[in-house]
């Protein structure tokens, strides 16, 4: 059996572990807290993040990274984007010489403006053809409930992508391959910020016209940034682009959409963050994505305005009014 280590026992890490186990892999799930690893093994579920969902017998949990990584052919990194570098550094010496590193994180690193695959290459000291990303409309709870879902497995090496595709192709989870790592990562990171904006519109009581407008213009921004950085524009019309954007902006299961709703209802960033153990990646990634865009001269008005709200420099009402009142432009060239 293929040996898979999933490092990170949050909701998406656990759900992806379930997918790999359903696809007949031997899966070790690493949890930061020993008590969570013990609970998963004893109860056969993740009581903190996916309570009530039975995990396959092919999954066992541990709080030892060395144990999890021993003999792993695929190392799945299910760590929040801003914590990936810190966690990966001590793990690098434990990696097998041919193991494939798979990123589930959707973000851009603060300070460096690097995508997660770039962070992995730098910290782990591996070639980029050993690094893959998984991205798509994959709300963790629905995936864990084995509701039908599709995703994209992206790697510069087509052979690696095809092998990983088999590792996570289960009866309810259908992965497609793609070589456009840049596009898949930028789509996955930026959609979290757009979902915050959509959530704010919902929280303010606005209807479908406002939501559809933000989603569509958000996709235009994401594509503009991606193409500037060498991505394939067709990626943004696919599962990692439009698919993930629609799911994240539309579902109450989306952390970023829910976080945005609460902002629209008048709660502060600090209050919302203190009320949940889940990470809304867009809250921090809005700054790093904006930094990346400015380094390359790309205008991202929605991302920029979300950053203003997160900083406390603008209210959600002011954000939406400011976006609508921007100077009129042809559709292909801006808001």
N, C-alpha and C positions, 0 to 999 in steps of 0.2 A: 504493500500500500504506500501511496505517496505520503510523506511526512510534512505536515504544515504546522508552523508555529504562528499563532496570532497574538501579537503583543499589544494588549489593550483590551480590557474586558468591559468596555462601555457598551452601549446599545448596538452600535454599528459593528464593532469588533466581534461581539457575541453573535450577532446575526450572520456575519460573514463566516464565522467559524461553523455555524450550523449549516450554511450552504455547502461548505467544503466537506463537512462530514456526510451530508446527504449525497454528495458526489463520490463517496467511498474513500475519502482521505482519512488518514489518522491525524487528528488535530489536538494540539496542546494549546490551551488558552492561558496566556499570562495575565494575572491580575496584580496590580500594585499592592493591594492590601491582602495579607494572608487570610484574613477572616472571610473575605469575599471568595477567594479561591476555594477555601474549605466549604463554604456554603454551596457553591456551584457543584462541587463533587458530591456532597451529601444529599442535596435536594434535587439534582438534575435539572436545575434552572438557574438563571441569574436573578436573584431576588431584588437586587438593587436597580437594575436597568430594564429587564424584561421579565417581570414577575408573571408567573402563571403559564409561561411558554416552556414546554418540556424540550430539553436539549437531547440530541442523539447520543447513544451510548459511545459513539466514536470520539467524543470530546472529553478531555480531562483537563482540569485547571491546576495551575501552580502559581506560586508567587516567586519562584526562582527563575530568573531569566536564563541562567545556565542550563537548567533542566529543560526549559521550553525550547531553547535553540539547539540542543544536542541532536545532531543528525537531521535537522530540518532542511528540506530541499527548497521550500518556499517560506520566506519570512514576511509575514503580513504586518505592517506597521499601522496600527489603529490608534494612533496617538494624536491629540489635538495639535494643530499645525505649529502653534507657537511654543510647544513643548517638545517637538520632535528632535531637534538638535541636542537638547540636554539629555534626553533619554537614550538616543542612539549612540552617543559617544562611548559610554562604557560597554555597550553591547557589541560594538564593532569587532572586538577581539574574539568574540564567541561565534562569529559567523563562519559558516562553512565556505570553502574556497570556490564552490560553484553554486551556492545558494542564490536564488532569485529573490530580490527584495521588492515587495509590493506595497505601495502606498495607498492607504484609504483616506488620508488626510486631505482636506480641501481648504487650502489657504495659501497665502504668500507670506513669507517670513518678514517680520518687522525688522527694520534696520538694514537688512541685506537686499530686500525685495526679491528674494529667490523663491522659485517654485519648490515644492516638496521633493521632487526628483533631484533637483540640483543640490538641495541640502543633503540628501542621502548619498549622492555621488561624492560630495565633498567630505562628509563626516566619515562615511564607511570606507572611503578609498577604493571604490569599485568602478568599473566601466559602466557607462550609461546603458549599454545593451543588456545589463543584468538587473535593471531597475524598471519596474512596470507600475502602472497606476490603474485603479478600478474606479470608474465614475459613471454615473447615470441616475435615473429616477429611482432611487433605492432608499425609501423611507424604512428605517431599520425594523420597526414593529411589523410592518406589512411583510417584509422579507422573512422575518422570523416566524410569522404565521403561515408561511409558505403560500402566500398569495402570489400569483404570476407576476414576474418582474423581469426586465431586461437591463443589461448594462453594457459597458464598454471596457475591454481589457486592452490597454495601450502600452506598447513597448517599441522602441526603435528596432529591435530584433524581432522580425515576424515569427520566427521559430519559437522564441520564448513566449510571445503572446499566445500562440496556438497551444503550447503546452499548458500555460496557465488557464487558458480557456477551458480545457478539459478538466482541470482541477476544480473549477467552480461551476461547471455546467451540471446543475441538478434538475430534478423533475419540475421544479417551479422557478428556477433561475436560469435565464438564457443570456450568456455573455457573447458579445461580438468583438472581434479584434479590430485594432486600429494602430497605425504607426505614428499618429500625431499626438505625441505625449504633451507637447506645449499647449495645443488647443484644448485637449481634454482637461488639463490641470487649470488653465485660466478660466475655462467655462465653469468648472466645479467650484473654484474659489469665488468668482465674481457673482455667481447666482445667489450666494448667501447674502451678499450686500443688497442685491436687488430685492430679495425676499424681505429684508428689513424694511425697505421702502414700501413694498406692497403691504406688509403688515401694518405700517403706520397709516396708510390710506384706509385700511379696514378698521383700525382702531379709531380713526376719526369719523367713521360712519359713511365713508364714500363707497360707491357701488362698483359695478362691473366695468363701466367705462374707464374709470380711473385706474383700476387694477390692470385691465388689459393694456392700457396705454403705458403704464410703468413697466410691465413685463416686456412689451414689444420694444420700447426704447432701451430697456436694459439689455435686451439681446443685441441691439444695434451697437451699444457701447462695448459689450463683451467681444463681439466680432471685430470691431474696429481695433481694439487693443490686441487681440489675438493675431490678426492678419499683419499688423505692424511688427509683431515679434516672430513672424514666420510660420504661423499656424495655417492649416488648411481651412478656408472659410466654410467648407461643407461640414466640418466637425460641429460647427455651432448650430446647424440645422438638424443634428442627430441626437442620439440618446444622451450623450455627455453634455450637449448644449441645450437645445430647446426642451428635450425631455426632462432633464434634471431641473431646469429653470421652472417649468410649469408645475412639476410636482412640489418643489420647494416653496414656490410662491402661492400655491393653491391649498395645501393641506394643513389642517390644524395640528398634524403630527410633526410639522416642520418646526424645529427650535427657533430658526431665524425668523420665520413668518410670525410665530407666537411672540417672540421677543419684540418684534416691530409693533405688533398689535398693542402690547402693553405700553410701549413708548407713545403710541398714538392716543392711548387712554390717559396719559399724563404721568405715568410712573417714570422714575429716573433709571438710568443705566445701572447705578449701584444697587438700587432696591431690587430690580429685576434679577440681576446677577446673584444677589444674596439669597433669592428665593428658590433657586434650583441648582442641582449638581450637574446638570447638562450644560455643555459648552455651545454657545451660539457663535460659530466661527466668524461670522460677518462683522461682529462688533469690533474685533481687533483687525481683521483683514481689510476693512475699509481703508485704514490708514496705509497699510503696506501696498495694497493694490493702487491706491492713489499715488503713492510714491513711485511705484513702477511705471505708471502711466506718464507721470510728469518727467521721468528720466528719458522717456522716449517721445515726448511731445504729443501725447494722445489726450484728447479732451474726454473726460468721463463725468458729465454733470450730475448724474444720479449718485454715483459713488461719492463724488465730492460733497454733495449735499447731505448724504447719510453721515459722512464723517463730521460735518458741522453739527449735526444733531447729537451724535455720540459724544462729541467734545463738550456739548452744552452751549454751543455758540448760536444755535438756532432751534426753534421749536418745530415739531412735525408740521404744524399748520404753516409756519413760515417757509419750511422746506418745500412743500408742495406748491405754495403760491409762487415762490421764487422760480421753481422749475417751469411752471406754466407761463410765467411772464417773461421768460428769456426771449431774446430777439428771434423772430421767425426765420426759418432756414428751409432749404430743400430737404426732403425726408432722408436722403442718402447721406447728408453731411452734418447732421447734428440734431439736437432736440428742437 
